[in-house]
């Protein structure tokens, strides 16, 4: 929903936008978009988990390594 907060409140009071909630095709499209976003986020999550595991393995293998460029702060 776009518009100012006041416009959005007025739409809800007037009952506008309710047909959106009743239209199955629009609801299915919205659900499909949400599912796509969730799959993308799940893939990113898996990548991050793999990176964490890899970093932990490297930390165990090289516990005194302080020259890691990824960990340096400027």
trRosetta pair geometry for C-beta under 8 A, 3 or more apart (Angstrom, degrees):
i j d omega theta_ij theta_ji phi_ij phi_ji
1 8 5.5 92 140 -118 135 113
1 11 7.5 -165 -152 64 129 154
1 17 7.3 5 -102 -120 119 147
3 7 3.7 -91 155 85 129 136
3 8 5.5 159 81 -51 107 79
3 11 7.6 109 62 -22 153 131
4 7 4.8 98 53 5 76 101
4 8 7.1 -141 95 -4 41 87
5 8 5.7 -56 -151 36 33 113
5 9 6.4 35 152 -20 66 105
6 9 5.7 -52 -148 35 32 112
6 10 6.4 32 153 -20 64 106
7 10 5.7 -55 -149 36 32 112
7 11 6.4 37 152 -24 65 102
8 11 5.7 -49 -150 30 32 113
8 12 6.7 29 153 -15 63 104
9 12 5.9 -59 -154 37 32 109
9 13 6.4 29 151 -18 66 108
10 13 5.6 -56 -147 38 34 111
10 14 6.1 26 157 -14 68 110
11 14 5.9 -63 -146 43 27 105
11 16 4.3 -82 -159 69 81 112
11 17 5.4 61 155 -12 117 123
12 15 7.8 45 -178 -70 29 23
12 16 7.6 -78 -60 55 23 73
12 17 6.9 -40 -85 50 58 131
15 18 5.3 -38 -178 -4 73 131
17 20 5.2 -32 -170 17 60 121
17 21 7.3 58 140 -16 71 96
18 21 5.5 -50 -159 33 48 111
18 22 6.5 36 147 -13 72 108
19 22 5.6 -63 -147 44 39 108
19 23 6.1 44 154 -33 72 106
20 23 6.0 -52 -142 25 28 111
20 26 5.5 -101 -156 119 69 153
20 27 8.0 129 158 -61 64 75
21 27 7.2 64 -152 -77 37 112
23 26 4.1 51 94 17 115 112
23 27 6.5 165 88 -14 59 87
24 27 5.5 -59 -143 41 33 112
24 28 6.1 36 158 -23 68 105
25 28 5.7 -51 -147 34 30 112
25 29 6.6 33 152 -19 62 104
26 29 5.6 -51 -150 34 34 113
26 30 6.4 34 152 -19 65 105
27 30 5.6 -53 -149 36 33 112
27 31 6.3 34 152 -19 66 106
28 31 5.6 -53 -146 38 32 113
28 32 6.3 37 152 -23 65 105
29 32 5.6 -52 -148 34 31 114
29 33 6.6 33 153 -19 63 102
30 33 5.8 -52 -152 33 33 112
30 34 6.5 31 151 -17 64 105
31 34 5.6 -55 -149 37 33 112
31 35 6.3 36 152 -21 66 105
32 35 5.6 -52 -146 35 31 113
32 36 6.4 35 153 -21 63 104
33 36 5.7 -53 -151 33 31 113
33 37 6.5 30 153 -17 64 105
34 37 5.7 -55 -150 37 32 111
34 38 6.3 33 152 -20 66 107
35 38 5.6 -55 -147 36 31 112
35 39 6.4 32 154 -20 65 103
36 39 5.8 -53 -150 34 31 110
36 40 6.4 30 152 -17 64 106
37 40 5.7 -56 -150 37 32 112
37 41 6.2 30 154 -16 66 107
38 41 5.7 -55 -145 40 31 110
38 42 6.2 35 154 -22 65 105
39 42 5.6 -53 -146 35 31 113
39 43 6.5 33 153 -20 64 103
40 43 5.8 -54 -152 33 31 111
40 44 6.5 30 151 -16 64 105
41 44 5.6 -52 -147 38 35 112
41 45 6.2 42 151 -25 66 104
42 45 5.4 -49 -148 32 32 117
42 46 6.6 35 152 -20 63 102
43 46 5.8 -51 -152 33 32 112
43 47 6.6 34 150 -19 63 103
44 47 5.6 -53 -151 35 35 114
44 48 6.4 33 152 -18 67 105
45 48 5.8 -56 -150 37 31 110
45 49 6.3 32 152 -19 65 106
46 49 5.6 -52 -146 36 32 112
46 50 6.4 33 154 -19 64 104
47 50 5.8 -55 -152 36 30 111
47 51 6.4 31 150 -19 64 106
48 51 5.5 -53 -149 36 34 113
48 52 6.4 37 152 -21 66 103
49 52 5.6 -51 -148 34 33 113
49 53 6.4 33 153 -18 65 104
50 53 5.7 -53 -148 37 32 111
50 54 6.2 32 153 -19 65 108
51 54 5.7 -55 -146 38 30 112
51 55 6.2 30 155 -19 65 108
52 55 5.7 -56 -146 38 29 110
52 56 6.2 28 155 -19 64 106
53 56 5.8 -56 -148 36 29 110
53 57 6.4 30 154 -19 64 105
54 57 5.8 -54 -150 35 30 111
54 58 6.4 28 152 -16 64 107
55 58 5.7 -55 -148 39 32 111
55 59 6.2 35 152 -23 65 106
56 59 5.5 -51 -145 34 32 113
56 60 6.4 32 155 -18 64 104
57 60 5.8 -55 -150 36 31 109
57 61 6.2 25 153 -14 65 110
58 61 5.6 -58 -142 42 32 109
58 62 6.0 -23 172 33 69 104
58 65 7.7 -68 156 54 94 146
59 62 6.9 -77 -130 66 21 68
59 63 6.4 56 169 -103 63 56
59 65 7.9 -132 -118 48 49 106
60 63 6.8 7 -140 -66 23 89
62 65 3.8 23 143 -17 118 127
65 68 5.9 78 131 -43 103 96
66 71 7.8 -106 -160 88 51 133
68 71 4.3 53 87 15 110 111
68 72 7.2 -175 90 -27 58 80
69 72 5.6 -42 -147 14 41 117
